[in-house]
């Protein structure tokens, strides 16, 4: 600590070195106001001494209007130890950065010229806190340090930014001013791959050429400046670069982040933020006006009359007739698909769905982010609708009301529900289904019965696959060799359970945080039970938690968010526990485990098994065929895209045992047992009376229903009638009805998985026979071509009724 004097006989209390920056700034302002203020000079000297920045201030003192004895005293107080850094030691870094900058802007030459002119005046120091500081040899007290004497490194916020952005599609980021480059570096690093492969555009806007020259000496920015998501605004082009970014409707309007101490030439962060608000208002007006225009055009096309304002029914409209003719194979449609590249499966489902339409003779087009740094753009969808004039718009896991003022009302749309997402499984979603909207997918009973989806416009369909995308008739053993392993698991990884749990607990505040914490406590208690399989009512858990706390909420979005977070945690738990068990088995037996997908190399526990991402297509198909066993686990059941793709590709899959998947074989087993005992009722029945594995399935069903697993049921004729009905109803709609072999490929906890793996990696004949038999119904029933035919026929009748 150094005592900071404010004048003869007076002294400030000792301060920490980090406080010297603020003391120096205050003293500098006083010196600028009165160059003869000795007390201010003493404070300025003491602060510089603490920071080990002596020579620049000594030069300033030599020119100061002070008495000679005071000047001598102050110079002596500065001492003589400091760390000056020669620019020449950083010349190679500067040249490399400048070359990278030159590939982005011709202003790189102006930066080089400005540096040649000013280099001799500027000195680089490392202060006592390890922070770079730049002094101007010829400046007075007001400009001694450029851009300011400041703890630039204290602005480092990479970890905090990463926590804020992790798992999100982040807005475009504009760093307003370079400062000394620390903030820009942190923003760029913290925003790398925030969700799957997504990383936002980062724009560095700085008019000062000197600022660019200094920062390009201090930091290795060759990677940053060579990144496809980097944008720069340099010198006289700074404002134009910002304006161009603002006008790019494939990106969200940017968030403005101050880059540090300003260099005096701008940019003005407040002015940039104001420009963003103006652009957001302009985009909203443009979207509204375009929507009105598109709606008028669609109504006219639907009725066959120019500027028709009266809505037509699909029964009488031209568009309805086109769809009915298409269902008969007499009419080609224009089909527009809207999806996102930041998905693990859905973008490929959309691709294969559209290709099936194309094979049927229809014209198709897809709207998707153009690169890994863009955002979903309502304007882009409107532009494609205007140019393509689609007869139908396809969406996956999203209803059209989620895109307000985007799809004109007269144009029919189809929402394909593939996943159990909370925003789809709630009453607000059912009420929001538009008049010309068809819903297809799973969850018919729940969506119609609980959430009010219109039954006449809901088509239950199987999840299809496209074997041609996964198989290669000319494949050789050499093609499969890089993928050979005993066990594989394919899915992207983002956060471990512990990381996701910590993030979720920090996400909700106040009462919402208490509700989430209590609900999670109950969920984790259930997840520790060996029978937990992910078939769980997460919304009910939130509801019972609210009831227990004597709370109620009308905030459907909040309840939806709480439910979604609990579902995600449970899914992560099941996946992670499965991989952990497989990894332990592999380590203990010397077997080989491959994990495919983004992010596994960063997992602290599973990184040794990471093999990087594999593209959906032939590469994924080879990975599935080359592995002896492919694993599937999570809250989703066996009728999942990954399971179907594995079987279609000719692979073999072990599936986490989920009670809902065994519904058909469960009722079939009850019926068979009833018939074997003579078929007469009534009689008492316990799970222990039944053969394995039926006995455990019944115990599990009773446990999760809140009943005694070993309780006695007095079986009546009505029970038996229900068993027969469910056996027939589930034969074609549930996994164990579609695949009678399903019980053979199910696994439960870690020990059961190890036993199943040990058997199937050596039982080649058994494994191969199961894979062949389970592939047959996939190829017969689960194709996109069959889906398109069924969907068009359903649309023709359902929309006519609408």
N, C-alpha and C positions, 0 to 999 in steps of 0.2 A: 504494500500500500504506500502511496505517496501523499503527503499533506499538500493540499493545493492552496497556495497563498493568494489572497485578494488584495494585498497591500502591506505596507510596513506594519509589522506588529500584529497582523490579522491572519488567521489561517483557517481554511475549511477542514472539516473532519476528514480523516483518511477515507479514500474511496477505492472501490474495486477497479481494476484496469478497464473493464468493460464500460464503466461509467465515464471514462475519460472522453469518449466520443461526444457525449452530451455536454460535458463541461467545455470541451474545445469549441463546440458549435456556439454555445452561449457567449463564451469569451470572444470568439471571432466577430459576432454581431456587435459587441461592445467596442471592439477595436475599430471596426468599420465606422461606427458612430463617432468615436473620439480616439484618434490615433495616439493621443498622449495619455490615455488611461492606463497608468502603470499597473493598477490592480488587475485589469483585464489582461494585460500582457503577461503578468505573473501566472494567472490561471491558464492562459494559452500555452505558456512554456511548460508548466507542470503537467498538463494533459499530454503534450507531445512527448515529454520525457517518459511518462508512464507507457506510452505506445511505442517508444523507441523510434521516433520519427524526428530527427534532429537537424540534419543538414538543410532541408528546405526552410524550416523556421529560422535557423541561424542566418540564412541569406536575407530573409525578410527583416530580421532584427537589425541587420547591418544597414538597412535602408530606412529604418523607422526613425520618426522624429522624437527620439528619446535622449536623455542625458547620457554621456559616455559611460559614467560609472554604472548607471542602471543597465545600459546595454551590455556592459561587460559582465555584470552580475547575472543577468538573464542567460547570456550565452554559456556562462560557466555552469549554470543550473541544468542546462540541457544535457550535459554529459557528452560521451563520445561513441557509445555502442549503438549500432543500427545495422539493419540488413537491407542493402540495396541490391537489386537484381538487374543485371545487364540485359537490355532488350535483345542483344545479339544471341544470348543463350536460348531465346525463344523464337528465333528467326525461322527455323525449320518448321515449327508448328504453325507460325503465321503464314508461311508460304503455302503449306498444305491446306490450311483453312481457306485461304484466299482463292486457291484453285477450285475448291469445292463451291465457294460462294460464286465464282465466275460462271459456274454451270447453271446458276439460278438467275443471275442478273448481270447486265453489263456494268452496273455500278461498282462492281469489284475493282475495276480499273481506277475509278474515282477514289475508292478507299485507299488503294496503293499510293496514288498521287498525294492524297491528304496526309498520309503517314510520312512520306518522304519530306514533306514541308514542315511537319510538326515534331518529328521524332527527336530532333536535337533539343527541343524545349522540354520534353517530358521525361520524367524520371520515375522508375518503378521501385517501390519499397514493399517489403513485407513487414507489417507492424508487429508489435509485441503480442497481439492476439492471433497472429498467423494469417491476417487478412491482407490482400493486395491493396495498395494505395498508390495513386498516380499523382505526382506533383508537377506543377507548371513552373519552370525555373524563373520565368519573367513576370509572373502574376503577382498582384498585391494580395492582401489578406483575404479579399473577397473571392479570389479565384485560385488560391494556392493549391487546393486539392481538387482533382477532377474525378468524377462529377461532384464529389463532396467527401470530406473525411467522415466516413460512415462505417459501421460494422456490416459491410456488405454480406459477409458469410453468415451473419445472424438471420438473414432472410431465408436461409435454407429451410425448405418445408416439404421435402420429397415424401417422407413417410406419411405426413398428415394428408397431403394431396392424394397419395395412393389409397389411403383408407377411404377418402371421400369418393374417389372415382372407381374403385374396384367393383366390377360386376355391372357397370353402367355403360351405355352408349353416350359418351361425353360430348358436349357441344364443342364446336370448333373453338380453339383457344387462341387469343391474340395477346401476346406479351407486349405491352405498351412501354417502349423504351427498354434499352438493354441494361441500364445500370452498369454493373461490372460483370454481368453475365451469369451470376449465380442463380437467379430466379428462372431465367430461360432454360438453363440446364436442368433444373429440378422439374419444371413443368413438362419438359420433353420426356425425361426419364419416367416420371410418375404416370404419364398418360399412355405409356406403351402397353398395348394389348390389354385394355381394361375389360373387354368382354370378348372371349374367343380371340379371333384375329383382328378385332376392331381396334384401331388407334386413331384418335382425332387429328385433324390438321392442326398444326401449331405454326402460327405466323409471328415472326419477330419484326416489329415495326419500329424503326429508329432512323430519324433523319440525319443524325450526327455521324459524319464519316469518321471523325476521330474516335467516337465511341466504338464503332465497328472495328477500327484498327486495334484499339487497346484490347477489346474482348477477344479478338481473334489471336492475340498473343497469349492471353491468360488461360484459355480453355481449348481442349482438343474437340473441335466441333466438326471434324471431317465426317463422322457418322451422322450427326444431326443434319448437317447441310446436304448430305447425300441421300437422306431419306425421302421417299416419295411423298411424305406428308408434311415436309418442311416448306414454308412459304416465307419470303423475306420482303420487307419494304425498306430500301436503303436510300439515303440521301434524298434527292429530289423526287425519287419514285415512291417514297414512303406512303404518301397519301393515296396515290393511284393504286398501289398494291392492296391497301386496306379496302378501298372502294371495290376493287375487283373481287376480293374475297367476300365482301358483303353481298355482292350481286349474284353469287353462285348459289342457286336455289337447290342444288344437290347437297348442300351443307346447311345445318342449322345456323342461325345468326350467332355470331361468336360471343363468348364470354371474354371480358376485358380484364387482364391481370396486370397490374403495375409491375414493371420490371426492375424497379429499384430507383435510386437517386437519379433525377433527370439531368441530362447533359446540357440543358439550356435551350435546345432547339426543338423541344417537344419530343414525342407527340403528347397531346393533352388527353389523358385517359378519360376525363369527364366528357370531352368533346366526342371521343370515339364511342363512348357508351350512349351518348345522345343520338349519334348516327345509327347505332344499332336499334334503338327504339323507333326511329323513323322508318327504318327498313322493315321492322316487324309489322308496323302499321300498314306499310305499303303492300307487304306480302298478304296480309289479311284481306285488304281491299281487293287485290288482284284475284285471290282465291274465291272470294264471294262473287265478284263480277264474272269470272270464268265459269263458276258453277251455274250461275243464272243463265248464261249463254248456252252452256252444254245441256242444261235441262230443257231449254226451249227447243234446241235442235233435236234432242232425243224424243220429246213429245211429238214434234212434227214428223220425225221418221217413223214413230210408232203408229201414228194415225194416218199417214199418207197425205196429210194436209199441211201446207206451210203455216208456221206460227200457231199451230193448234195448241190451245190452252187447256182443253178439256182432257182430263186423264182418261186413258183407255184401259179396259180390262184386258188381261192377256188372252181372254177368250175371243175378243173381237179385234185385237190389235194385229198389225202386220208382224210385229216382233214375236207375238205368241204363235202365229202361224209358222214363222220361220223355225221356231224351236220344235214345234210338232212335226214339221217336215223333216227336220234334222234327225228326230227320233226314229223316223221311218227310213232314214238313209237317203232322203231326196233333196237335202239342202245342206250346203256348207255354211258353217257359222264362223264368226270372228270371235275368238276367245282370248281374253286378256287375263293373265295371272299376275297377282301382286304378292311378292314374298320378300324375304330378307336374306342377305348373304350371311348374316350373323346368327345362324342357327346351325345345329348339328345335323338335323335330319330334314327339316321342313323345306329347305330350299331344293333339296333333291327330290322330295315328294312332288313339289310343284313342277319341277323339270320333267319328271316322268309322267305326271298327269297331263301336261301340255303335249308331250310327245305322243301320248295315246290319242288325244284329239287330232293331232297332226296325221297320225296313221289312218284315222277314220276320215281324212279328207278335209278337215277344218283348218282355217288359218289361225295361227296362234302368235302371241307376243307376250313377253314377260317384262314386268317392271321390278327392278331390284336396284339396290345401291350400286353405282358404277364401279366403286373400288372399296378397299378396306378402310377408307377414311371418310366415307360419305355417310349421310343419314337418310332415313326414310323421308321422302319429299312429297307432300300432298300435291304440290305444283307439278312435279314430274308425272304423277299419276294422271292428273287432269290433262296435261299435254298429250300423253299417250292416248287417253280416251278421245281427245279431240282429233288426233291424227288417224287413229285406228278405227274409231267408231265401233266398239265391240258390241256383240249381241248379248254377251254374258261376261261377268267378271268373277274370277275365282279367288277365294281367300282361304287360308288355312289357319285355324285357331283364332280367328278374329271375325267378329260380326261387322257389318258395314257401318253401324252407328258409331263405331270406334274411329271412323274417318269422316267426321262431319263435313258437309259441303265438298265432298270429293266425287262420289259416284252418283250421277243423276238418278233421281227416283225411277224413271221409266225403265232403266237398264236392270235386268235381273242379275242377282249375284248369288253365289254359292259359298257358304261357310262350311268347311270341312273340319269337324272337331276330331283332332287326333290325340290330344293330351288332356289330362284331368286338371285343367287350369281354373283357378278360383274365379277369374273374371267371366268365365263362361257358365259356371255352375252356380248360378244365383238368380233370384227372381227378376232382378233388373235386366239381366241379359235376355231372359225369355220375353219380357214385355217389350224389349227394344227390337225384336225381329221385325224387319220391314215387310211390307205387303208383297214385294217382289223378291223376297229373299228365301232361298232354300237352305236348309241345314242338313248336312249328311255327317255320318260318322258313328261314333259309339255314344253310349249314355242315353239312349232313347227313353228308357223308363224313368230315369232320374230327371232328365231335362224336361220331359213332357209332364210327368206326374208331380214333380216337386217345384219346378221352376217356371212352368207356364209356357214352354215353347209350343208353337202350334203343331199339333200332331200331324195334320194334313200336309205340312211342308217340312217334315223331318223324315229323312230316309236313313235307316240304319244300314251301314255298309261296313264291309271288312276292310282292313288296311291292306292295300295291294303292294305288289313289288314288281320289279322289271328284271327278270332273269338275264335278259340280253345285255343289260348294263354291267352285270357282275361276272359273266362267264366268257371265256375265250376258247373257242373250239381248237385253235392252233397252239394252245398252251403246252409248254414242255416242262419237264421236271426242273430244268435250270431256272425257269421262270418262278417256280414255287420255292426254290431253295432259300432265298433270303428271308422268307416268311416262316420257315419250318420251326415249329415249337410244339410243346406239349399242351399248353393252355394259352389262350389269348382273351383279352378283354378290350373292346373298342368303344371309346367314348372320350369326350374332352373333359379335362380336369381344370377347375379354376381355383377352388378353395378347399382345404381339408375341412373335416367336420368341426374341428376345434376353431379354425379360423372363421368359418362361416357362423358358428355359434357366437363367438365373440363379437363379430360384426353385427349380427342380428340383435344381440342384447344392447348394443350401443346405438342401434338405429331408432328405437322407440323411446320416447321420453314420457314423463308424467304418468298418468293412469294407464295409458296405452302400454307403456313399458312394464308396469306392474302386471297387467293382464297377460302380456306376452311371456313374462318371466314365470308366472304361475302355470300357464298353459304348457310351456316348455318343460317345466319340472314334472308335470304329469305325463307328458309325452315321453320324456326320457325314462321315466319309471316303466312305462309300457314297452319302450324299445329294448329294455334290458330283459324282458320276458322272452324265453326261447321261441314262443309261438308268434312273435311279432313278424309280420310279413309285408307291412305297408298298406294293406287293404284296411283303411282307417278313415273315420269320419273327422277330418280336421276342423271343418266348420262347426260341427257339433261340440268339439273340444273347446273352441273359442266361446261358443254359446254357454256351455256349462260353467266355464271359468267366469264369465260375466255374471251368470246367475249366482254363483257361489260368493262373488264379491258384491252382490246386490247392485249391479250396474246394468245399464242398458245403453246401447248406442244406435243412433240412426245413421251413423256414418258408414254407409255400405262399403265405401272405398277403403276405409281403415280396417273394417272386419275382413275384407277381401285380402288386404295386405298382410294382416296377421295370419290368416289361413294359409296364404301362399308361402310365407316364410317358414311356417311349421312343416308344410308339405316338402319344401326344398330341403330342410334339415333332415327329415326322415329319409328322403330319397338318397341324400349324401351318406347318411349313416349306413343304409343297406348296401350301397355300392362299395363303400370303404371297408365295411366288415367282411364283405365277400372277397375283395381283393386281398385284404390282410390274411384271410384264411388260405387263399390260393398261394400267396407269397410264402407263408409259413410252410405249406405243404411242399412247394417247389424247393425251398431252401433245405428242408429236411430230407428230401429224396433225391436231390441233385437234378430235378427236372427243370425244364425251361419255361418261363412265363414271359409273355410279351404284352405290354400295354401300349395300345395305339391311340393317338389323339394328341391334341394340343395340351400343354401344361404339365404332363406327368414328369418331365425332367426336373421340374421345380418342386415336386412333392418330396418332403424331407424323408419320408418312409419308403416310398415306392419308386423313386427315381432310378434305382438300378435296373428296373424292368422296363423303363420307358424306351419306346422305339420310334417316337415321333409321330406326326400325323400321317394318315394314309387317305388318299383321295377316294371319295365315294365313286365306285365304278370297278374297273378290272382290278385295280390295286387292292381295294377292300375285299373283293371276291377272292383274290389269291390268298390274302391273309386268312380268310375264313376257311378256305379249302386246305391250306397248308398246316393249320393248327389241328391237332388231334381233337381238342375240345375248345369250343367257344363258350364264354360265360355270359349270362344275362341276369342282372339283378337291379332292383330299384322298386319304386312304388308302382311302376307300370307292370302290367301282367305279361303273359306269354304272347297275347295277340299284339305284338309290338313290332314296329318296322325292323328293328335290329334282328329279332328272331326270324321273321319272315325272310329277310335278306340273307341271313346265314343259311337257312334251309334251301332257298332258291339258288344260292351259289354252290350248293353241294357240300356244305359244311355240317358239322354236328354241334348241337348246342345243349348245354346244361342250364336249367332255368331255376331261379329261386322259387321255392314252393310258395304259392299264394293261394289261399283258401278259395277265392273267387274263381280261379282257373280250373279247379277240380269239381265245379258244381255238377256237371253232367255225370261224371263217373261216380260221384258221391250218391246221387239219386239212383243211378243205375245199380249201385251196390246195395242200397237199401231195398230196392224192388226185388233184386235177386235173393237177398237174405229172407225177405218176407215170403217169397214163393217157395224157398227151400223149407221153411218151417210150416208150410201147409196153407198159407194164405188166409188164415182166419184171424179175426180180431174180436174182442180187444185182447191185449197182452202187455205186460210191462217190458220196457226196453231200457238197457243201459249201454253206454259206449263199450264197456268190457265184454258185452255179448257179441260184438261184431268182430269180423276178421280184420287183420291189418291190411292196408293202412287206413281202412275205413274208420276203425275205432278212434284213431288219433284225430282224423279230420272232424269227427263229430264232437270230440272233446274240445277241439279248438273253436269250432263254431259256437258251442255253448259258452265257452269262456268269454269270447269277445261279445257275446250277446248278454253278458252279465249274469249267466246262470252257472250252477254247479256243474263242472265238466263231467262228473260221474253221477249226476242226478238221474232219477228214474222218470221215464215218460210212459204214460198209459196210452199205448197206440190204439187209435180208433180208425174206423173206415175212412174218415175224412183225412187223416194223416196219409193213409196209403194212396187215396185219390190224388193228393197233392204230390206225392213222390212220383207217381206215374206221369202226371201233367208236366212237372218240371223235367223229368227225364226226357220227354219228347220235345219240350220247348227249347231245351238247351243243346239238343243233338247237333245242330248246325251253327249255333251262335256262340258257343263257349269253347275254349281251347281243348278241354278233355273230350268234348264231343267231336271236334274236328280231327284231333289226334288221339286215338285210343291209346297210343303208346306213351302219352304224356307222363303218367306216374313214374315211368322208368327213367325219365330225364329230369326229374325234380330233385332239388337238394334243399335241406333245411339249414341247420347251424354249421359251425366250422368242422366238427367231427364228421358230420354226414357228408359235407362237401369233399373232405379229404378221402373218405371211403369211395365216393362216386368217381372222383378223379383217378384214384389208384386203379379202380376197376376199368374205366373206359380208356385210359391211355394204353392199356395192354390188351384189352379185348377188342382187337381190330374188327373181327367179324360181327360181333354184336353191335359195335358202334356203327359200322358201315351199313348194316341192315336197317337199323333205326333211322339213320339219315336218309336212306333211299325211300323208306315207307313214309316218313313224315314230309318228304319233299313233294310227294304226289298231290295231296290236296292243295298245297301252295300253288303249284303250277296250274291246277284245274280251276281253283276258285279265287285266288288272290292276285289277279292281274289288273293292270290299269285299263286295258282294253274292255274287260268286262264291266269295270266301274263306270266308264264313260257311257257305255250302252245303257246300263241300268239307270244312271243319273239322268240322261236325256229323256228317257221314257217317263221317268218320275216327274221331271220338270214340266213336260208337255201336259200332263194331267193336273199336277198340283198347282201350277201357276194359272192354269185355266180356271180352276175352282177359286183361286184367290181373286 
